């Protein structure tokens, strides 16, 4: 399978390789994790994020890509990095085709120390679900951004901005490219489609609600400071780095609550607080 229009009239000699290795960070690598998404899981189709359950992805580096990829953790958050980047194909084909017809936005966090342009393309394989099938009903569109270097850039792109992507029921490719050609470095996280929440007042409530945790790191006991515009009972769920639920605290009604995590091993965890109309999330570190 080949990349769509970007490969037209072009010979590519670079061999694409996929690596999952420990990444040696340097001064230009991010030292803080990408911002944690706030959209409710019910309103999201996630391809890559610690904050959600991710759908299946065939590959994060197709055989026709020009560049390298690896995964690493930044402040306990799983992050993907592309190096020597010319263009990269990410595919969700066959049983993994994404139906984004109910979604309104495509979201991605990107960080680059050296790229002056980042291009994002979505490709839908059309009703036949096949790359350039017969008939060729593929649809695609690319948008271009000028990122702020050495900082996380949060792009929440209206799907309507992908003007030529007139079908979205079988999205099969996400293609990333930009400048400089063949030497770009691009970190990505929180790759997902989203739609507005159907809960009345949820967006307003999220902007007024907050969750603080301290101390962080902690030795097994952590205090939650919960700010709600109105008094609400909440439940707390603690997940490990692979998304497994490891602890549940069923009811929290006080604005200040200390929870016991002493039965958990040292490491990074995702703490999610669910109340009637909102979900709040924090990363915590247990360190004795």
N, C-alpha and C positions, 0 to 999 in steps of 0.2 A: 504494500500500500504506500502510495506516495503522497507527499504534501501537495496541497492543491496549487493555487496560483503562484506561490512564492518560488516554486521550483521550475517554473516555466522558463524555457530557453536558458537553462543554467546547468553547469556540470558541477557536482559536489564531490570533492575528493576526501572530505573529512569523514572518518569513521566514527559512528555514534557508539558510545559505550555507556553502560549503566553500572554504577558503583554504589555500594552501600558500605561506607567506611567511616572511620572516625575522621572528622574534618579538622585540620589544623587551622585554627582561627588566627587571623592576623589583625593588625590595627584597624583595618578597614572593614572587618566583619562586624555585624551588629552585636552589641553586647546586651541588648534588651530584646525580649520577645515581641512579636507582632501584637498589636492590640487584640484583646479578646472580643470576639463578636458578641453582640447583644441580642440578635434576632432569636426568637423562640424556635426550638428545634422543629416544631410542627410546621413552620413556615419556611423551611430550608431544605434544599437538596445539596448536600455537602460532598465535595470531591476530596478535600484535604483540610482537616482542621481537628485539633484536639478538643474543640468545644462541642463537636457533633459526632454522630455515628455516620461514617463515610460510606458512600455507595461504591460499587466495584469500579475499578479503573484498570484497563488492560495493561497500560504501560505509561510511565512518566517520561519515557525517552524512546520514541519509535526508531526503527532501524534506519529510517531516512532522515533522522535529525542530524544536525551539525552542532556538536557540543558534547559536554559531559555533565553528569548529574551525580549527586550524592545526598545523603540525608545526615542531619546532625541535630543536636539539641542546643537551643539558645535559651538560657535561663529556665531550663526544664521543659521547654516547649519544642515539640517536633517541628522541624523546618527543613525545607528542601532548597538546595542551591544548585544553580547551573553555572558552569564555567566554560571558558572558550566559546561563548555562545554566539552563534550565527542565527540559528532558528531551532526550535525544539517542538516536536509534535507530541501531544498527550492524547491518548485515545480511550474512548469508552464505546467500543463497538459491540456488535452482536447482542448478547444478552445484557450488556452493560449500557446500551444506548440510553441517553437521558431524555426524559420527557419533561421539558421545561415550559410547556404551554401555559401552566398556571402561575409561573414565576414572572416577575417583573424586572428583576435586577440580576446582574452578574457581579460578584464581589471577589476581590483578590487583594492581598497585602503584598507589596513588593519592596525590596530594599536593594540598592545597588551602590557600589563605591565608584563606578566608572561609566555607567551608561547614560547617554544624553537623550536617548529616545527608547521607549518601550512600546512595542506593538502587541496587541491582543486580538487574536482572531478566533471566532467560533464558526464551526462547520456543522451543518445538519445534513444527514445523508438522504433526506427525503423519504417518501412513502415506501420505496423499496428497501430502505435501510442499508444500501450497499454503496460503496464509494464509486461514483461515476457509473452507476448501473445503467440498465436500458429500460426505460429512458433515463437519461442523466438528469435527475431532479434535485441534485445537491444544491444547497444554498449556503452562502458564507458571507461574512463581513468582518472587516478589521478596523479597529480604532487605535489611535496613536496618542501617547502621552509623553510629556517631558517630566521625568521624575526629579524630585529633590534627592540629591545624592547623600549617602551616609545617614539616611533617616528612613523610617518606615513610611511608605505611601499607601494610603487606603483608598482603593478605587471601588466605588459602588456605582456600577454603570447600568443605566436603564437599558433593558434589552431592546427598546425601541431605537436606541442609538446605533444598534447593529442593523442599519437600514435594510440591507439586502438579505438579512437572515429572516426571510418571510415564512419559513417553517421552523418549528422548535420542538417537534415531538420526537425527533431522533438525532439529538446532538451527539456527535461521535468524535469530534476533534476540538481540542484547544491548542492553538499554535502561538507560541511566544517568540518574539524576535526583537530586533532593535539595533542601535548603534552604541559602541563601535562594533563593526562586523567581525565575527569570529574571535573576539577577545573580550566580550562582555561578561560580567559576573552579576548574577541575579539570584537573590534569595526570594522565595515565595512562601506564603502561608495563608490559611483561611480562604481556600478557593471554594466558592459555593454560589448557588443560585438562591434567590430569596423572593418572597412576596410580602406585602403588608400584612400585619397581624389582623385577624378578624375579631379580636377581642376589643370591645369598646373601651376606649381610653387607655389602651395598653401603651401606646407610644408616649403619651403624656406621663403615665405613671413611671415608665422606665427613666425618663429624664429627671424625675423627682426622687427616685429611690437610689439608695447606695448601700454598699456593703464594705466595711473595713474589717480586716483581720489583724490581730497582733497578739504576741510577737510573731514575726515572720522573717526568718526561720523560728520554729518553736521546738520545744523538747517533748512534745506529746500533748500539751494542753494549749488551746488557742481560744482567744476571746473574739466573739463576733460583735461588731457594732452595726446594727441594722437601722437604717433611716427609711421609714415609710411615711407617706403623707397621711395615712390612716393606720390604725392598729390592725395588724393582720397576723394570723398564725402562719408559720412557715415551716417547711421541711428542709433538711439539709442532707445532701448526698455527696459522698466523697468517692472520687474515681482515681484509679492509678493511671500511669502514663499510657497504657494500652487501652484505656477506656472501660476497664472493668469496675463495676460498682463494688467498693470494698467496705463501705460503712454507710449506715443510714441513721439520722437523728430525726425522729418522726415529728415532733411538735416543738417549736420554739415560739414563744409569744412575747418574750422580753426584748427590749431594744439592745440590751447587753447580755450576752450569754457566753459562758465558757464551756467548750465541748472537749471531751476526752478522746484523744487520738493515740493514747499510749500503747495501744495494741497494734499499731501500724509500724512497719519497718521504716527506717530512715529513707528519705527520698522525696520526690516531687509528687504532688497530688493536685487534682482539680476539685475545688469545693464549689458546689452549686446549691443555691438557696432558692427554693420554689415557694411562692405564696400565691394568693388567689389570682393575681393579674400580672405577675412579673416573674422573671428568672434572673438572678444575679449570680455572677461567677467570679471566683478568685483562684489564683494558683498559690499553693502553700508549700512550705518545705518543712518536713519533720527531720530534725537534726539533733542528735543527742551527743 
